[in-house]
Amino acid sequence: MGGSLAINQNLNRSMIRLAFIQFIRSGRYAGAGIRIGLFFLLAIGVISLFVGKQFAQQQQQGITDVVQFQQTDFPRQAALHHDDMGLLLYYLKFSVINQTRPLTALAIGQRDVNPSVQSVTIRGLEGQKYDADLTNPANLLLGNVDFSFVLVYLFPLLIIAFTYSIISDEKENGTWSIVAVQSRHLLGFIGQLFLLRLAVVMAVMLLIVALAIPVLGIPLDGVLGLFLGTSVGYILFWFSVCFWVASLQRASSTNAILLLGIWLVLLIVLPAGVNNYITARYPVPEAQATTLAQRKGYHEKWDTDKTATLEKFYAHYPQFRQVPVVDMPTDWRWYYAMQQLGDDESAGQAGELRQKLEQRERASRSIAQFMPTLHTQLQLGELARSGLGNQLRFMDYTSQFHEKMRLYSYPKIFTNAPVLAEKWTDFKVDTFTDEAPIHPLSVLGTFVLFIALFAGLGWFRFRQTIYHL
Amino acid sequence: MIRQLIARNEFTQTRRDRRFVVAAGVVLLLLVVATWTGFRNYRSLADKREQANQSARAAWLGQTEKNPHSAAHYGTFAFRPKSDLSFLDFGLDTYTGASVYLEGHRQNDAKFSAAEDATVLIRFGEMTVAFVLQLLIPLLTIFLCFSTFTRERVENTLKLLVSQGASTPDLYWGKVWGYSQVVGLMVGPALLLAGGLLFAQTGFDATADTGLRLVLFVLLYALYFFLFVAGSVFVSARSSSSRNSLLTLLGVWIVACIILPKATANLGESLFSVPSSYAFRKQINEDQEKGIDGHNPSSARAKELEKKILAQYGVDSVSKLPVNFDGIVMQEGEKYTSMVYQKHFGALQDQFERQNSLADIVGFLNPYLAVRDLSMGLSGSDYAHFLDFKAKAEQYRFGLVERLNNHMKTFSKTGDWEKTVSRDFWAQTPDFQYQLPPVGWALRRHALSGLALMLFGSMLVWGVRRGLKTVSIA
């Protein structure tokens, strides 16, 4: 009895070795196709790293330019308007950078649509907040071949190509009965066939990420860990789907069509549908409504009573009532009060827009919990700080920064403080570092659930059908 | 005759295939949903833009008595109207700015694109009619045709047909014709709905131009589907097994419709780089101050202008001028800054167009790119139409500011910034009305893609004819 078990184990082991050789080398079962597919995916993976690198370099260039701009522009303007603090601050543009992490190059997300640098004067914020970058809309529409694209779209295709005919092929060639008779743990044997392919696919993914670490200078931290975890979870999800489809014991061509149908629905049809739904469900008031309100709020004040405007301003900032009025060529206190009121009077619209965007972000995240493809794309974006959430936090930070600069500048303007007493080169470009917490459970939970579901269904089904020859 | 029989046979068999009927039903449903939601979306955007344009105009007319130059600072907005066919193909509309702020002294870029307000999901693509037509119908065509020859070869039914006197071209073209009818049956209802909606919303009073655009749109996609049907049936004829045929066709679809377009965009971006927005703004500032050629600084330009105007009016000081010198200075300044902006925005747009032209060139190998380009062009949602809007908005802005400056010049004296115009002055300035360029203009802009598609089609037919000679029936 013990002897036959040993023989059986040996047999199993040699069958697996054979299966591996057959998988990689054999010409009979599309072995050449497998090799081409692997090479192709690896090549695109490497290309995606260069796309990311190019993106990172563009970002870096933009940051270098703005830092340099501010360093040369501030002293120049100060020299030009050395006797008029109010006029100087009318012109000065303070910049904030939305920090780009090395990881962002792997999942560019919305970072090419939204500018990573905001430059604001202390005048009305709403008119300045929505300045866009110089972008080619045609390229934005097509999107980037970044790592997240390769992972989310192309890896599943390779997984499908590797596994759609694992059992059906043997059946169609009449070899399944031999395998079934010779193996004592048939389900274990099937599992090993899947594990074999899983190992190869994982190796490709890990190789690409391993190359990315030095190429993009990605730090080895917890965020990278979660990023990898998401990638692994996504690959496992697709393997579990393929495992389930294999358990249905259909013909190879049916399997292929079924799996590609799932790919199509999960990656092409549903995301577009969900996006349509969210856009229609949470219509944003057109952002320009805020700008219009701000312009109106500000410009009207030219024709309104000065004291009324100032009273409103003091109601917002009581601390400036005490600042004594000094004689100036231009009444800057009144001017900036008008600007301030433009913002104050459009705050309603701005808040409404902010809220709608927040709702969109939240809705897409909760819907994505039930669609691992969307979930992966959103989470990679979140981890790489390239999603809408990051953009909203950056906008909030910009508003705070703008407020800070205003509060710093107002007393200086109202007292017409000497311009040259200030050291203008000390005003460095500010950087926003997104530290919003990300819970591993919310990232990985969806995967665990779906993998368990499909692997469980597959296992259950296999137990019933495995000896159907 | 025999070709028609074969065509009818394929048509009937396909309709009887339950799997196919389900798949086609789903696609048709998607198409109808896409048409309907696209149309609703279009209507709501078109209405909003229309209202926004009206309220911008109302705000302009409602200005109080003020100095003309204050009005130039107040400025106005130009909102880009949605083109009639853009509900079929959103094209770049999601990624281009919806409005331009028009003010004195500077040209602004278009702002507020829908993509800025979207989550990452938008990058998966939007469910539009064009999306279904460009990506999903070809995929369905592949599933429809991949085994048409290979299956019959296994079942030995081809021999029967040949013994009846059918030649390989008969078989091939008969099948192509049959499947084309199937695809037509799938797409037809949605396109009828689209046409109906389009004409209903204009009160059955659509312009001839819109009608022509729609007809060309339909023809374009008819050609596109024909290419896919012909190609898929051909691959099936040349393949040794259904599986090989399917793998080949799916590989082509994924490369042509998913990977290549993105890769082209990334390549274009790295070949033709553009400056960062700060470098761009710095160049504009420098050109304004030091002169476009770097040898004509603004201070020298001002002195020269003063000399010229004094000589023109035969006086020796600005205060003796019968006109407002500030108005003249501002208008000359406006002309100069416009020149500077035109130079830099022009260079930037040229660079973007170079990036895009790469896709046009790849379109010779990949009909998906050519069709995509033409489809956006016909729908009025491409880059060319966007630039046309921007150019016309800028033209309007310049005319408006010129009018304000010229009025300033004649109605007040130099240094008088307090004199105001009466409120009825605002109504004398014309309103901004944007007209979509005619379809001929759009076609000229995309002639290269049209040529690419024709050439690809001819090459395919030629290749098929040659290839069929060596196809074994049995």
Chai-1 contact restraints between the chains, C-beta under 6 A:
chainA,res_idxA,chainB,res_idxB,connection_type,confidence,min_distance_angstrom,max_distance_angstrom,comment,restraint_id
A,V51,B,N266,contact,1.0,0.0,6.0,A-B,restraint_1
A,Q54,B,S270,contact,1.0,0.0,6.0,A-B,restraint_2
A,Q61,B,S276,contact,1.0,0.0,6.0,A-B,restraint_3
A,G62,B,S276,contact,1.0,0.0,6.0,A-B,restraint_4
A,D65,B,S276,contact,1.0,0.0,6.0,A-B,restraint_5
A,D65,B,Y278,contact,1.0,0.0,6.0,A-B,restraint_6
A,D65,B,A279,contact,1.0,0.0,6.0,A-B,restraint_7
A,V66,B,Y278,contact,1.0,0.0,6.0,A-B,restraint_8
A,F69,B,Y278,contact,1.0,0.0,6.0,A-B,restraint_9
A,F69,B,K282,contact,1.0,0.0,6.0,A-B,restraint_10
A,G109,B,V120,contact,1.0,0.0,6.0,A-B,restraint_11
A,Q110,B,V120,contact,1.0,0.0,6.0,A-B,restraint_12
A,V113,B,A115,contact,1.0,0.0,6.0,A-B,restraint_13
A,Y130,B,K111,contact,1.0,0.0,6.0,A-B,restraint_14
A,A132,B,K111,contact,1.0,0.0,6.0,A-B,restraint_15
A,D133,B,S277,contact,1.0,0.0,6.0,A-B,restraint_16
A,L134,B,V274,contact,1.0,0.0,6.0,A-B,restraint_17
A,L134,B,S277,contact,1.0,0.0,6.0,A-B,restraint_18
A,L134,B,F280,contact,1.0,0.0,6.0,A-B,restraint_19
A,N136,B,F352,contact,1.0,0.0,6.0,A-B,restraint_20
A,N136,B,Q355,contact,1.0,0.0,6.0,A-B,restraint_21
A,P137,B,L92,contact,1.0,0.0,6.0,A-B,restraint_22
A,P137,B,Y95,contact,1.0,0.0,6.0,A-B,restraint_23
A,P137,B,T96,contact,1.0,0.0,6.0,A-B,restraint_24
A,A138,B,N356,contact,1.0,0.0,6.0,A-B,restraint_25
A,A138,B,Y383,contact,1.0,0.0,6.0,A-B,restraint_26
A,N139,B,A265,contact,1.0,0.0,6.0,A-B,restraint_27
A,N139,B,E269,contact,1.0,0.0,6.0,A-B,restraint_28
A,L140,B,Y95,contact,1.0,0.0,6.0,A-B,restraint_29
A,L141,B,L92,contact,1.0,0.0,6.0,A-B,restraint_30
A,L141,B,Y95,contact,1.0,0.0,6.0,A-B,restraint_31
A,L142,B,P261,contact,1.0,0.0,6.0,A-B,restraint_32
A,L142,B,K262,contact,1.0,0.0,6.0,A-B,restraint_33
A,L142,B,A265,contact,1.0,0.0,6.0,A-B,restraint_34
A,G143,B,R123,contact,1.0,0.0,6.0,A-B,restraint_35
A,G143,B,K262,contact,1.0,0.0,6.0,A-B,restraint_36
A,V145,B,K262,contact,1.0,0.0,6.0,A-B,restraint_37
A,V145,B,A263,contact,1.0,0.0,6.0,A-B,restraint_38
A,V145,B,N266,contact,1.0,0.0,6.0,A-B,restraint_39
A,P271,B,L121,contact,1.0,0.0,6.0,A-B,restraint_40
A,P271,B,F124,contact,1.0,0.0,6.0,A-B,restraint_41
A,A272,B,F124,contact,1.0,0.0,6.0,A-B,restraint_42
A,A272,B,G125,contact,1.0,0.0,6.0,A-B,restraint_43
A,A272,B,E126,contact,1.0,0.0,6.0,A-B,restraint_44
A,A272,B,M127,contact,1.0,0.0,6.0,A-B,restraint_45
A,G273,B,M127,contact,1.0,0.0,6.0,A-B,restraint_46
A,N275,B,L121,contact,1.0,0.0,6.0,A-B,restraint_47
A,N275,B,I122,contact,1.0,0.0,6.0,A-B,restraint_48
A,N276,B,T37,contact,1.0,0.0,6.0,A-B,restraint_49
A,N276,B,M127,contact,1.0,0.0,6.0,A-B,restraint_50
A,V284,B,D117,contact,1.0,0.0,6.0,A-B,restraint_51
A,E286,B,K48,contact,1.0,0.0,6.0,A-B,restraint_52
A,A287,B,F112,contact,1.0,0.0,6.0,A-B,restraint_53
A,Q288,B,S99,contact,1.0,0.0,6.0,A-B,restraint_54
A,Q288,B,F112,contact,1.0,0.0,6.0,A-B,restraint_55
A,H299,B,Y74,contact,1.0,0.0,6.0,A-B,restraint_56
A,D303,B,T64,contact,1.0,0.0,6.0,A-B,restraint_57
A,L357,B,D117,contact,1.0,0.0,6.0,A-B,restraint_58
A,R360,B,T119,contact,1.0,0.0,6.0,A-B,restraint_59
A,E361,B,T119,contact,1.0,0.0,6.0,A-B,restraint_60
A,S364,B,T119,contact,1.0,0.0,6.0,A-B,restraint_61
A,S364,B,L121,contact,1.0,0.0,6.0,A-B,restraint_62
A,Q377,B,V120,contact,1.0,0.0,6.0,A-B,restraint_63
A,L378,B,V120,contact,1.0,0.0,6.0,A-B,restraint_64
A,G381,B,V120,contact,1.0,0.0,6.0,A-B,restraint_65
A,G387,B,V120,contact,1.0,0.0,6.0,A-B,restraint_66
A,L388,B,T119,contact,1.0,0.0,6.0,A-B,restraint_67
